[in-house]
Amino acid sequence: MENKGSDEVEKLKTKFLSAWHNVKYSWALKSKTSFSRNSPVFLLGKCYHFKAEDDDSPEEACCDASNADCVMGNVEAFRRDFASRVWLTYREEFPPLPGSSLTSDCGWGCMLRAGQMMLAQALTLHFLGRDWTWSEALDLQPLDTETWTATAAKRLVASVEASLQSSPGPSNHRSPPPNRALSLGSAEEADAHMKEMYHRSLVQWFGDSPAAQLGLHRLVRLGLTMGKQAGDWYGPAVVAHILKKAVEESMEPGLAGLTAYVSQDCTVYSGDVLDSHRAATSEQTSDQPECSSPLAQSRGVIILIPVRLGGEKTNPDYFDFAKSILSLEYCIGIIGGKPKQACYFVGFQDDSLIYMDPHYCQAFVDVSSSHFPLQSYHCPSPKKMPFSKMDPSCTIGFYSRSAQDYERISKELSKVLQPSAKEKYPAFTLVAGHSRDYDLSSSLSPEKREWPFIRDPHRTVTTAGDFVLL
């Protein structure tokens, strides 16, 4: 009886903590991000200049992406581009996660959300291309600061009461595949309509329900096979492997032409990547939507590279390397962050990283409806962080559309990876052939082959590179 009573107390504590996190992360401080008008801004391979030719204003300008009055130089183009990236954040009141009674990821799921955002960018390149932007990107409303009012207090009480009641059962619906293109007046309209369907379907794949192939429920279930549970610590390397499994084991026909590769011990084996391209081609299914012909016929590989850019802190010698990586058009960003907070890095200006923040709790959205709102999946406001605050443990992502594309990518990366006078060792290496040709880890278990990035579940010592996600 004592054990039963203790379990009930633990469940009550868990539900109350979850309810408190739902409220704690339900508001975001609305702060404007300062950008220099005299320095270029890089966003996932695109470069923007904020200074107009006749602009003689001071060097520093507060160019919040939600500020409609800031329209000088390429500011509006930057705002549209940034707001078009898919934004995945904490959610609440979704069906219970596998192996737990949790109905929210507030306080612990930020690295998984960052990984989802990087994967969403890869899918955007695969289906829509880097030049695609959302037609409603500039119409997004800014994130207003919520104050502790009677409304917020009522929300806390309602959240606690709801968490103490029986949890809703998991949803059985499946996200529908991309719809067929409708008959439109012109080829241009048809193309825009088709891309909007892909945009909506892409977001559906990340829905917070057990049926979503790339949703949080799916990632948590895959994490269970690695000894991770809902509410546990997830590092950037562990998330890379979870994403790889999610893509490879997806039952969604629209994802059949995509696969993923995770490097071993900071080494990318080109032969394995090229094999992944060929394997993806051979896995083409007849169930893919007909409207996908020009876009989904390309068989792409998502390349994920867990790295460590220093000891306890990021080595300043790697700052220029990170800038070079984020300047590449096929880069899909970096997942990492700073101690206690995971972030999705998408660009930089001068010595500051530009990132998308998952630490914002939003309400559950049922993506099974045909016209679910998309606004909460796009962020109107970028954030910046000094390179010096970046945690050294991170995962770098690239997207390669074809074997020919990878040949070009490998040549360009080889130049970027040339050690400079500052860097004694490259962050990762590219080698010809297959990993089996080198047989450096044949005696190791699958878990140990990714050392030092995948942590032993039985190990209790926390290293300086580990994130404590609050």
C-alpha positions as CSV (number, residue, x, y, z in Angstrom):
1,M,0.0,0.0,0.0
2,E,2.9,2.3,0.8
3,N,4.3,1.9,-2.7
4,K,1.0,2.6,-4.3
5,G,0.6,5.8,-2.2
6,S,4.2,6.8,-3.1
7,D,3.4,6.3,-6.8
8,E,0.3,8.5,-6.5
9,V,2.3,11.2,-4.9
10,E,5.0,11.1,-7.7
11,K,2.3,11.2,-10.3
12,L,0.7,14.2,-8.6
13,K,4.1,15.9,-8.5
14,T,4.7,15.2,-12.1
15,K,1.3,16.5,-13.2
16,F,1.7,19.7,-11.1
17,L,5.2,20.3,-12.4
18,S,4.0,19.8,-16.0
19,A,1.1,22.2,-15.4
20,W,3.4,24.8,-13.9
21,H,5.8,24.5,-16.9
22,N,2.8,25.0,-19.2
23,V,2.2,28.3,-17.6
24,K,5.9,29.3,-17.2
25,Y,6.6,28.9,-20.9
26,S,3.3,30.3,-22.1
27,W,4.6,33.8,-22.5
28,A,7.6,35.1,-24.3
29,L,9.3,38.4,-23.5
30,K,8.9,40.6,-26.5
31,S,12.3,42.1,-27.0
32,K,13.7,43.6,-30.2
33,T,16.8,42.1,-31.6
34,S,19.5,44.6,-32.6
35,F,21.2,44.2,-36.0
36,S,24.0,46.3,-37.4
37,R,23.1,48.1,-40.7
38,N,26.8,48.0,-41.7
39,S,27.3,44.2,-41.6
40,P,25.8,41.5,-43.7
41,V,23.3,39.1,-42.1
42,F,23.5,35.4,-43.1
43,L,20.5,33.1,-42.9
44,L,21.0,29.5,-44.0
45,G,23.2,30.4,-46.9
46,K,21.5,33.6,-48.0
47,C,23.1,37.0,-47.3
48,Y,21.1,40.2,-46.5
49,H,22.3,43.8,-46.2
50,F,20.1,46.2,-44.1
51,K,21.8,49.4,-45.1
52,A,20.2,51.2,-48.0
53,E,22.4,53.1,-50.4
54,D,21.3,56.5,-49.1
55,D,21.2,55.5,-45.5
56,D,23.3,57.6,-43.2
57,S,21.7,56.6,-39.9
58,P,23.7,55.3,-36.9
59,E,25.4,51.9,-37.2
60,E,23.1,50.0,-34.7
61,A,19.5,49.5,-35.7
62,C,16.7,47.7,-33.8
63,C,15.3,45.6,-36.7
64,D,12.9,43.2,-35.0
65,A,11.3,40.9,-37.6
66,S,7.9,41.8,-36.3
67,N,8.5,45.6,-36.8
68,A,6.7,46.5,-40.0
69,D,8.4,50.0,-40.0
70,C,11.9,48.6,-40.4
71,V,12.0,48.4,-44.3
72,M,15.4,49.5,-45.4
73,G,17.8,47.6,-47.7
74,N,16.9,43.9,-47.5
75,V,15.2,43.9,-44.1
76,E,11.8,43.0,-45.5
77,A,13.3,40.1,-47.5
78,F,15.1,38.9,-44.4
79,R,11.9,39.1,-42.4
80,R,10.0,37.1,-45.0
81,D,12.8,34.5,-45.2
82,F,13.2,34.0,-41.5
83,A,9.4,33.9,-40.8
84,S,9.0,31.2,-43.5
85,R,11.2,28.7,-41.6
86,V,9.1,26.1,-39.7
87,W,9.1,26.9,-36.0
88,L,8.5,24.0,-33.6
89,T,8.1,24.8,-29.9
90,Y,6.8,23.4,-26.6
91,R,3.2,22.4,-26.8
92,E,0.6,21.5,-24.2
93,E,-2.5,19.4,-23.9
94,F,-1.6,16.9,-26.6
95,P,-2.2,13.1,-26.2
96,P,0.0,11.3,-23.7
97,L,3.5,10.5,-24.8
98,P,4.7,6.9,-25.2
99,G,5.6,5.3,-21.9
100,S,4.4,8.2,-19.8
101,S,1.4,10.3,-18.8
102,L,3.0,13.5,-19.9
103,T,0.8,15.7,-22.2
104,S,3.4,18.5,-22.6
105,D,7.1,18.7,-23.4
106,C,7.6,22.0,-21.5
107,G,10.9,22.1,-19.6
108,W,12.6,19.1,-21.3
109,G,11.8,18.8,-25.0
110,C,13.7,21.7,-26.4
111,M,16.5,19.7,-28.1
112,L,13.9,17.4,-29.8
113,R,12.1,20.5,-31.0
114,A,15.4,22.0,-32.3
115,G,16.0,18.7,-34.1
116,Q,12.5,18.9,-35.6
117,M,13.2,22.4,-36.9
118,M,16.4,21.3,-38.6
119,L,14.6,18.3,-40.2
120,A,11.8,20.6,-41.3
121,Q,14.4,22.9,-43.1
122,A,15.8,19.8,-44.9
123,L,12.2,18.9,-46.0
124,T,11.7,22.5,-47.1
125,L,14.8,22.3,-49.4
126,H,13.8,18.9,-50.6
127,F,10.2,19.7,-51.6
128,L,10.1,23.5,-52.0
129,G,13.6,24.8,-52.6
130,R,15.7,27.4,-50.7
131,D,14.0,30.4,-52.5
132,W,10.5,29.4,-51.3
133,T,8.8,31.8,-48.8
134,W,5.4,31.6,-47.2
135,S,2.9,34.1,-48.7
136,E,1.7,35.0,-45.2
137,A,5.1,35.4,-43.5
138,L,4.9,39.2,-43.2
139,D,1.4,39.0,-41.7
140,L,2.5,37.3,-38.6
141,Q,1.7,39.0,-35.3
142,P,4.5,39.7,-32.8
143,L,4.8,37.6,-29.7
144,D,3.3,39.8,-27.0
145,T,4.4,39.7,-23.4
146,E,1.7,38.1,-21.1
147,T,1.5,39.5,-17.6
148,W,0.5,37.7,-14.5
149,T,-3.1,38.6,-14.5
150,A,-6.3,37.0,-13.5
151,T,-6.4,35.4,-16.9
152,A,-3.0,33.7,-16.5
153,A,-4.0,32.6,-13.0
154,K,-7.2,31.0,-14.2
155,R,-5.1,29.3,-16.9
156,L,-2.9,27.8,-14.2
157,V,-5.8,26.5,-12.2
158,A,-7.5,25.1,-15.3
159,S,-4.3,23.4,-16.3
160,V,-3.8,21.8,-12.9
161,E,-7.4,20.6,-12.8
162,A,-7.1,19.2,-16.3
163,S,-3.9,17.4,-15.5
164,L,-5.4,15.8,-12.4
165,Q,-8.3,14.4,-14.4
166,S,-8.0,11.4,-16.7
167,S,-5.7,12.0,-19.6
168,P,-7.2,12.1,-23.1
169,G,-6.6,9.0,-25.2
170,P,-4.2,9.1,-28.1
171,S,-5.5,10.2,-31.4
172,N,-6.0,7.5,-34.1
173,H,-6.1,9.9,-37.1
174,R,-3.4,9.9,-39.7
175,S,-2.0,12.9,-41.4
176,P,-3.3,12.9,-45.0
177,P,-0.8,12.9,-47.8
178,P,-0.3,16.1,-49.9
179,N,-3.5,16.8,-51.8
180,R,-3.6,16.7,-55.6
181,A,-3.2,20.0,-57.4
182,L,-6.4,21.7,-58.3
183,S,-7.2,23.0,-61.7
184,L,-6.0,26.6,-61.6
185,G,-5.9,29.4,-64.1
186,S,-2.2,29.5,-64.8
187,A,0.9,27.4,-64.4
188,E,2.3,30.0,-61.9
189,E,-0.8,29.7,-59.7
190,A,-0.8,26.0,-59.9
191,D,2.9,25.9,-58.8
192,A,2.1,28.3,-55.9
193,H,-0.9,26.2,-54.9
194,M,1.1,23.0,-55.0
195,K,3.9,24.4,-52.9
196,E,1.3,25.6,-50.3
197,M,0.0,22.1,-50.1
198,Y,3.5,20.8,-49.5
199,H,4.0,23.4,-46.9
200,R,0.8,22.4,-45.1
201,S,1.6,18.7,-45.4
202,L,5.1,19.2,-44.1
203,V,3.8,20.9,-41.0
204,Q,1.3,18.0,-40.6
205,W,4.2,15.5,-40.4
206,F,5.4,17.3,-37.3
207,G,2.0,17.3,-35.6
208,D,1.8,16.4,-31.9
209,S,-0.1,13.2,-32.2
210,P,0.9,9.5,-32.3
211,A,0.0,9.4,-36.0
212,A,2.5,12.1,-37.1
213,Q,5.6,10.4,-38.6
214,L,8.0,13.1,-37.5
215,G,6.0,14.3,-34.5
216,L,7.2,14.4,-30.9
217,H,5.3,11.2,-30.0
218,R,7.2,9.4,-32.8
219,L,10.6,10.8,-31.7
220,V,10.0,9.9,-28.0
221,R,9.0,6.3,-29.1
222,L,12.2,6.0,-31.0
223,G,14.2,7.4,-28.1
224,L,12.9,4.6,-25.9
225,T,15.0,2.2,-28.0
226,M,18.1,4.2,-27.0
227,G,17.2,4.2,-23.3
228,K,15.6,7.6,-23.3
229,Q,12.2,8.4,-21.9
230,A,9.8,11.4,-22.1
231,G,11.2,14.0,-19.7
232,D,14.8,12.7,-20.0
233,W,17.9,14.6,-21.1
234,Y,18.4,14.6,-24.9
235,G,21.7,15.7,-26.4
236,P,22.3,16.9,-30.0
237,A,24.0,13.6,-31.1
238,V,21.2,11.5,-29.6
239,V,18.6,13.6,-31.4
240,A,20.6,13.2,-34.7
241,H,20.2,9.4,-34.4
242,I,16.5,9.7,-33.5
243,L,15.9,11.9,-36.5
244,K,17.7,9.4,-38.7
245,K,15.5,6.5,-37.5
246,A,12.4,8.7,-37.9
247,V,13.1,9.4,-41.5
248,E,14.2,5.9,-42.4
249,E,11.3,4.1,-40.7
250,S,8.6,6.6,-41.7
251,M,5.5,5.1,-43.3
252,E,4.6,8.3,-45.0
253,P,4.7,7.9,-48.8
254,G,5.8,11.5,-49.3
255,L,9.0,10.8,-47.3
256,A,10.0,7.7,-49.3
257,G,12.4,9.7,-51.4
258,L,14.4,10.9,-48.5
259,T,16.9,9.2,-46.2
260,A,19.4,10.3,-43.5
261,Y,23.0,9.7,-42.6
262,V,24.8,10.3,-39.3
263,S,28.6,10.6,-39.3
264,Q,30.8,8.3,-37.2
265,D,33.3,9.8,-34.8
266,C,33.3,13.2,-36.7
267,T,34.0,11.4,-40.0
268,V,31.8,11.6,-43.0
269,Y,32.4,8.6,-45.3
270,S,31.6,9.7,-48.8
271,G,30.9,6.1,-50.1
272,D,28.2,5.7,-47.4
273,V,26.6,8.9,-48.4
274,L,26.6,8.0,-52.0
275,D,25.1,4.6,-51.1
276,S,22.4,6.4,-49.2
277,H,21.5,8.3,-52.4
278,R,21.2,5.1,-54.3
279,A,19.2,3.4,-51.6
280,A,16.8,6.2,-51.5
281,T,16.3,5.9,-55.3
282,S,15.6,2.2,-55.1
283,E,13.0,2.8,-52.4
284,Q,10.7,4.8,-54.6
285,T,7.1,3.8,-54.1
286,S,4.1,4.0,-56.4
287,D,2.1,5.5,-53.6
288,Q,3.7,8.9,-53.9
289,P,1.3,11.7,-54.9
290,E,1.3,12.4,-58.6
291,C,1.5,16.1,-57.9
292,S,5.0,15.6,-56.5
293,S,6.6,14.7,-59.9
294,P,9.0,17.7,-60.3
295,L,9.8,18.1,-56.6
296,A,9.8,14.7,-55.0
297,Q,11.6,12.8,-57.9
298,S,14.9,14.0,-56.4
299,R,16.2,11.5,-53.9
300,G,17.8,13.4,-51.1
301,V,20.1,12.6,-48.1
302,I,20.1,14.5,-44.8
303,I,23.6,14.5,-43.5
304,L,23.9,15.0,-39.7
305,I,27.3,15.5,-38.1
306,P,27.6,15.5,-34.3
307,V,30.7,17.5,-33.3
308,R,32.3,19.1,-30.3
309,L,33.9,22.5,-30.9
310,G,36.0,22.8,-27.8
311,G,36.3,21.6,-24.2
312,E,34.1,23.1,-21.5
313,K,33.4,26.1,-23.7
314,T,33.4,26.6,-27.5
315,N,36.9,27.3,-28.7
316,P,37.0,30.8,-30.3
317,D,39.1,29.3,-33.1
318,Y,35.9,27.6,-34.4
319,F,33.8,30.7,-34.7
320,D,34.9,31.4,-38.2
321,F,34.3,27.7,-39.1
322,A,30.7,28.0,-37.8
323,K,30.2,31.1,-39.9
324,S,31.5,29.4,-43.0
325,I,29.1,26.5,-42.4
326,L,26.0,28.7,-41.9
327,S,27.0,30.6,-45.1
328,L,26.4,27.5,-47.3
329,E,23.1,27.2,-49.1
330,Y,22.8,23.5,-48.5
331,C,23.3,23.9,-44.7
332,I,20.2,23.1,-42.8
333,G,21.4,24.7,-39.6
334,I,23.0,23.6,-36.3
335,I,21.2,22.2,-33.3
336,G,22.9,22.9,-29.9
337,G,22.4,25.9,-27.7
338,K,23.8,27.2,-24.5
339,P,23.9,25.5,-21.1
340,K,20.4,24.7,-19.9
341,Q,18.8,25.8,-23.3
342,A,18.7,24.1,-26.7
343,C,18.5,26.3,-29.8
344,Y,18.3,26.0,-33.5
345,F,21.0,28.1,-35.1
346,V,20.1,29.4,-38.6
347,G,22.5,32.3,-39.2
348,F,24.8,35.0,-37.9
349,Q,25.9,38.6,-38.0
350,D,29.3,39.6,-36.9
351,D,30.1,37.7,-33.7
352,S,26.5,36.7,-32.9
353,L,24.5,33.7,-33.9
354,I,20.9,34.0,-35.1
355,Y,18.6,31.3,-33.7
356,M,15.0,30.1,-33.4
357,D,13.9,29.5,-29.8
358,P,11.7,26.4,-28.9
359,H,11.2,27.7,-25.3
360,Y,7.7,29.0,-25.9
361,C,4.6,26.9,-24.9
362,Q,1.8,26.9,-27.3
363,A,-1.6,25.1,-27.3
364,F,-2.0,21.8,-29.1
365,V,-3.1,22.1,-32.7
366,D,-5.1,19.3,-34.4
367,V,-3.3,19.1,-37.7
368,S,-5.7,16.5,-39.0
369,S,-8.2,19.2,-39.9
370,S,-7.9,20.4,-43.5
371,H,-7.6,24.1,-42.6
372,F,-5.7,24.0,-39.3
373,P,-4.0,27.4,-38.5
374,L,-0.3,27.6,-39.6
375,Q,0.6,30.8,-37.8
376,S,1.9,29.1,-34.6
377,Y,4.4,27.2,-36.7
378,H,6.2,30.3,-37.9
379,C,8.2,32.7,-35.8
380,P,8.0,36.4,-36.4
381,S,11.0,37.4,-34.2
382,P,14.6,36.2,-34.5
383,K,16.9,36.0,-31.5
384,K,20.7,36.6,-31.3
385,M,23.4,35.1,-29.0
386,P,27.1,35.7,-28.9
387,F,29.2,32.9,-30.3
388,S,31.0,32.8,-26.9
389,K,27.9,31.5,-25.2
390,M,27.4,28.6,-27.6
391,D,27.8,25.1,-26.0
392,P,30.6,23.1,-27.8
393,S,28.4,20.0,-28.3
394,C,26.2,20.4,-31.4
395,T,25.0,18.7,-34.5
396,I,25.6,20.2,-38.0
397,G,23.2,19.4,-40.7
398,F,23.4,19.5,-44.5
399,Y,21.0,18.5,-47.3
400,S,22.2,16.8,-50.5
401,R,19.7,16.4,-53.3
402,S,21.6,13.8,-55.4
403,A,24.9,12.0,-55.8
404,Q,26.0,14.7,-58.2
405,D,25.0,17.4,-55.7
406,Y,27.0,15.6,-53.0
407,E,30.1,15.6,-55.2
408,R,29.9,19.4,-55.3
409,I,29.1,19.7,-51.6
410,S,32.1,17.5,-50.6
411,K,34.5,19.6,-52.7
412,E,33.2,22.8,-51.1
413,L,33.3,21.3,-47.6
414,S,36.8,20.1,-48.1
415,K,37.9,23.7,-48.6
416,V,36.0,24.9,-45.5
417,L,37.5,22.1,-43.4
418,Q,41.1,23.1,-44.3
419,P,42.7,23.8,-40.9
420,S,43.6,27.5,-40.5
421,A,46.4,29.0,-38.5
422,K,44.0,29.1,-35.6
423,E,42.4,25.7,-35.9
424,K,44.8,22.8,-35.3
425,Y,42.1,20.2,-36.0
426,P,39.0,20.3,-38.3
427,A,35.6,20.0,-36.6
428,F,35.0,16.9,-38.8
429,T,36.6,15.2,-41.8
430,L,35.5,13.9,-45.2
431,V,37.1,10.7,-46.4
432,A,36.6,8.6,-49.5
433,G,35.2,5.1,-49.3
434,H,33.0,3.4,-46.7
435,S,33.2,3.2,-43.0
436,R,33.7,-0.6,-43.2
437,D,36.8,-0.1,-45.3
438,Y,38.5,1.4,-42.3
439,D,37.1,-1.0,-39.7
440,L,38.2,1.3,-36.8
441,S,35.3,0.3,-34.5
442,S,34.5,-3.3,-35.5
443,S,35.0,-4.4,-31.9
444,L,32.6,-1.8,-30.5
445,S,28.9,-2.1,-29.9
446,P,26.6,0.1,-32.0
447,E,26.1,2.4,-29.0
448,K,29.8,2.8,-28.5
449,R,30.7,3.5,-32.1
450,E,29.3,7.0,-31.7
451,W,31.4,7.8,-28.6
452,P,31.9,10.4,-27.2
453,F,28.6,11.8,-28.4
454,I,26.1,9.2,-27.3
455,R,26.1,8.8,-23.6
456,D,26.0,5.4,-21.9
457,P,22.6,5.1,-20.2
458,H,24.2,3.4,-17.2
459,R,26.7,6.2,-16.8
460,T,25.9,8.7,-14.0
461,V,28.7,11.2,-14.4
462,T,27.7,14.3,-16.3
463,T,30.4,15.9,-18.4
464,A,30.8,19.6,-19.1
465,G,29.4,19.2,-22.6
466,D,26.0,17.8,-21.4
467,F,23.0,20.0,-21.6
468,V,20.7,20.2,-18.6
469,L,17.4,21.1,-20.3
470,L,15.1,23.1,-18.0
